[in-house]
């Protein structure tokens, strides 16, 4: 599970770096900003339910790379 969490953490960091805000991610997934921030920074692991919600959301996100 920790390898999956590490991959999810990197995907979250990449998505935020590409321009999607933590606030928007939290709003759509129901995960609080505090939990997202602590997860992103490696301080905690997500519970299975939050992990599944975040994974499902990030799998659907498409950020344009050029205009």
Backbone as ProteinMPNN parsed JSONL, in Angstrom:
{"seq_chain_A": "XXXXXXXXXXXXXXXXXXXXXXXXXXXXXXXXXXXXXXXXXXXXXXXXXXXXXXXXXXXXXXXXXXX", "coords_chain_A": {"N_chain_A": [[0.827, -1.201, 0.0], [2.017, 1.261, 0.68], [3.736, 1.864, -1.463], [1.887, 2.336, -3.494], [0.654, 4.548, -2.34], [2.806, 6.32, -2.391], [3.138, 6.646, -5.153], [0.675, 7.807, -5.748], [0.918, 10.142, -4.265], [2.972, 11.43, -5.683], [1.664, 11.803, -8.109], [-0.342, 13.553, -7.278], [1.229, 15.768, -6.511], [2.32, 16.427, -9.028], [-0.001, 17.114, -10.436], [-0.868, 19.36, -9.01], [1.331, 21.011, -9.457], [0.966, 21.466, -12.139], [-1.121, 23.219, -12.15], [-3.682, 22.833, -10.999], [-5.527, 23.497, -8.101], [-5.115, 22.678, -4.603], [-7.346, 23.223, -3.127], [-9.429, 22.996, -4.998], [-9.194, 20.288, -5.624], [-9.718, 19.134, -3.122], [-12.341, 20.002, -2.764], [-13.729, 18.601, -4.764], [-13.204, 15.942, -4.09], [-13.862, 15.638, -1.45], [-11.989, 15.518, 0.522], [-10.272, 16.986, 3.165], [-8.431, 20.117, 3.127], [-6.323, 20.194, 4.925], [-5.682, 17.483, 5.352], [-5.013, 16.75, 2.709], [-2.761, 18.394, 2.297], [-0.973, 17.498, 4.289], [-0.678, 14.862, 3.441], [0.408, 15.261, 0.856], [2.865, 16.36, 1.522], [4.108, 14.229, 2.689], [3.708, 13.565, 5.348], [1.639, 12.017, 6.325], [-0.252, 9.011, 5.587], [-2.98, 8.291, 3.436], [-6.277, 7.25, 4.415], [-7.882, 4.247, 3.306], [-10.328, 4.75, 1.953], [-10.193, 7.54, 1.324], [-7.928, 7.452, -0.241], [-8.787, 5.954, -2.437], [-10.766, 7.694, -3.443], [-9.22, 9.945, -4.143], [-7.472, 8.825, -6.026], [-9.287, 8.032, -8.04], [-10.249, 10.556, -8.801], [-7.875, 11.894, -9.685], [-7.216, 10.26, -11.802], [-9.076, 11.008, -13.674], [-8.565, 13.657, -14.234], [-7.6, 16.062, -16.603], [-5.268, 18.177, -17.678], [-4.684, 20.841, -19.783], [-1.75, 21.057, -21.796], [-0.815, 22.845, -23.589], [-1.78, 25.817, -25.388]], "CA_chain_A": [[0.0, 0.0, 0.0], [2.813, 2.487, 0.743], [4.207, 2.182, -2.81], [0.75, 2.94, -4.165], [0.491, 5.88, -1.753], [3.887, 7.169, -2.899], [2.806, 6.974, -6.538], [-0.455, 8.737, -5.692], [1.472, 11.407, -3.765], [3.682, 12.068, -6.8], [0.648, 12.234, -9.075], [-0.96, 14.736, -6.685], [2.196, 16.87, -6.637], [2.395, 16.801, -10.446], [-1.262, 17.77, -10.805], [-0.844, 20.689, -8.399], [2.36, 21.779, -10.168], [0.429, 21.822, -13.457], [-2.051, 24.328, -12.027], [-4.913, 22.559, -10.259], [-5.289, 23.826, -6.7], [-5.506, 21.722, -3.56], [-8.712, 23.569, -2.74], [-10.323, 22.4, -5.992], [-9.117, 18.837, -5.456], [-10.436, 18.824, -1.889], [-13.762, 20.25, -2.982], [-14.284, 17.536, -5.605], [-13.023, 14.619, -3.495], [-14.347, 15.603, -0.077], [-10.841, 15.38, 1.423], [-9.966, 18.324, 3.666], [-7.154, 20.693, 2.711], [-5.32, 19.806, 5.912], [-5.276, 16.101, 5.057], [-4.315, 16.762, 1.42], [-1.458, 19.023, 2.481], [-0.107, 16.594, 5.063], [-0.387, 13.724, 2.564], [1.298, 15.73, -0.212], [4.19, 16.594, 2.087], [4.668, 12.988, 3.196], [3.566, 13.438, 6.804], [0.647, 10.981, 6.634], [-0.821, 8.229, 4.498], [-4.43, 8.429, 3.395], [-7.073, 6.057, 4.686], [-8.195, 3.579, 2.041], [-11.439, 5.433, 1.291], [-9.68, 8.788, 0.74], [-6.979, 7.064, -1.281], [-9.578, 5.564, -3.608], [-11.414, 8.895, -3.994], [-8.2, 10.783, -4.779], [-7.009, 8.103, -7.207], [-10.334, 8.131, -9.061], [-10.281, 11.937, -9.28], [-6.661, 12.21, -10.439], [-7.257, 9.505, -13.062], [-9.978, 11.702, -14.596], [-8.103, 15.024, -14.488], [-6.814, 16.336, -17.8], [-4.866, 19.576, -17.707], [-4.06, 21.147, -21.077], [-0.333, 21.39, -21.705], [-0.54, 23.996, -24.474], [-2.977, 26.507, -25.865]], "C_chain_A": [[0.865, 1.256, 0.0], [3.377, 2.865, -0.626], [3.098, 2.857, -3.597], [0.521, 4.357, -3.644], [1.586, 6.822, -2.249], [3.631, 7.578, -4.343], [1.669, 7.993, -6.598], [0.012, 10.118, -5.229], [2.182, 12.155, -4.894], [2.703, 12.574, -7.852], [-0.064, 13.487, -8.579], [-0.041, 15.943, -6.832], [2.285, 17.363, -8.078], [1.153, 17.575, -10.879], [-1.315, 19.181, -10.24], [0.18, 21.575, -9.105], [1.87, 22.233, -11.542], [-0.686, 22.849, -13.379], [-3.35, 24.071, -11.295], [-4.646, 22.781, -8.77], [-5.738, 22.714, -5.757], [-6.949, 21.963, -3.144], [-9.719, 22.933, -3.699], [-10.35, 20.883, -5.855], [-9.907, 18.414, -4.22], [-11.935, 18.98, -2.049], [-14.41, 19.102, -3.76], [-14.201, 16.155, -4.955], [-13.618, 14.501, -2.098], [-13.242, 15.39, 0.942], [-10.435, 16.786, 1.864], [-8.592, 18.803, 3.198], [-6.027, 20.293, 3.647], [-4.786, 18.4, 5.612], [-4.509, 16.051, 3.734], [-2.903, 17.32, 1.561], [-0.493, 18.093, 3.217], [0.254, 15.358, 4.246], [0.632, 14.123, 1.502], [2.732, 15.895, 0.292], [4.794, 15.37, 2.766], [4.539, 12.766, 4.689], [2.587, 12.341, 7.202], [0.373, 10.152, 5.387], [-2.329, 8.403, 4.565], [-5.095, 7.127, 3.823], [-7.504, 5.498, 3.333], [-9.296, 4.292, 1.259], [-10.973, 6.726, 0.608], [-8.712, 8.495, -0.396], [-7.724, 6.716, -2.573], [-10.248, 6.769, -4.262], [-10.402, 9.757, -4.738], [-7.696, 10.126, -6.059], [-8.016, 8.229, -8.348], [-10.379, 9.542, -9.653], [-9.073, 12.24, -10.161], [-6.605, 11.446, -11.759], [-8.104, 10.205, -14.116], [-9.483, 13.087, -15.01], [-7.264, 15.085, -15.753], [-6.531, 17.824, -17.84], [-4.197, 19.843, -19.045], [-2.604, 21.553, -20.902], [0.041, 22.545, -22.635], [-1.87, 24.581, -24.944], [-2.914, 26.66, -27.374]], "O_chain_A": [[0.484, 2.243, -0.628], [3.49, 4.051, -0.935], [3.341, 3.844, -4.292], [0.227, 5.265, -4.421], [1.322, 7.997, -2.501], [3.877, 8.724, -4.718], [1.701, 8.925, -7.401], [-0.447, 11.139, -5.742], [2.016, 13.365, -5.044], [2.895, 13.65, -8.418], [-0.358, 14.386, -9.366], [-0.485, 17.019, -7.233], [2.32, 18.568, -8.325], [1.248, 18.568, -11.6], [-1.762, 20.103, -10.922], [-0.074, 22.759, -9.328], [2.309, 23.265, -12.05], [-1.162, 23.317, -14.413], [-4.068, 25.024, -10.991], [-3.643, 22.301, -8.242], [-6.623, 21.92, -6.079], [-7.685, 21.022, -2.846], [-10.739, 22.395, -3.267], [-11.41, 20.265, -5.958], [-10.673, 17.451, -4.265], [-12.709, 18.177, -1.526], [-15.523, 18.685, -3.439], [-15.031, 15.29, -5.234], [-13.854, 13.394, -1.613], [-13.523, 15.112, 2.107], [-10.274, 17.676, 1.03], [-7.705, 17.998, 2.91], [-4.898, 20.077, 3.206], [-3.577, 18.171, 5.621], [-3.475, 15.39, 3.641], [-1.957, 16.769, 0.999], [0.658, 17.927, 2.812], [1.374, 14.857, 4.347], [1.607, 13.408, 1.274], [3.69, 15.606, -0.425], [5.871, 15.457, 3.355], [5.186, 11.877, 5.243], [2.689, 11.792, 8.299], [0.722, 10.546, 4.274], [-2.886, 8.638, 5.638], [-4.55, 6.042, 3.622], [-7.489, 6.211, 2.33], [-9.205, 4.423, 0.038], [-11.316, 6.977, -0.547], [-8.684, 9.211, -1.397], [-7.331, 7.137, -3.661], [-10.297, 6.864, -5.489], [-10.683, 10.245, -5.833], [-7.513, 10.803, -7.07], [-7.638, 8.501, -9.487], [-10.53, 9.705, -10.864], [-9.223, 12.78, -11.257], [-6.015, 11.925, -12.728], [-7.884, 10.023, -15.313], [-9.929, 13.629, -16.02], [-6.35, 14.285, -15.957], [-7.44, 18.635, -18.013], [-3.245, 19.152, -19.409], [-2.261, 22.295, -19.981], [1.1, 23.151, -22.477], [-2.917, 23.935, -24.902], [-3.831, 27.218, -27.977]]}, "name": "protein", "num_of_chains": 1, "seq": "XXXXXXXXXXXXXXXXXXXXXXXXXXXXXXXXXXXXXXXXXXXXXXXXXXXXXXXXXXXXXXXXXXX"}
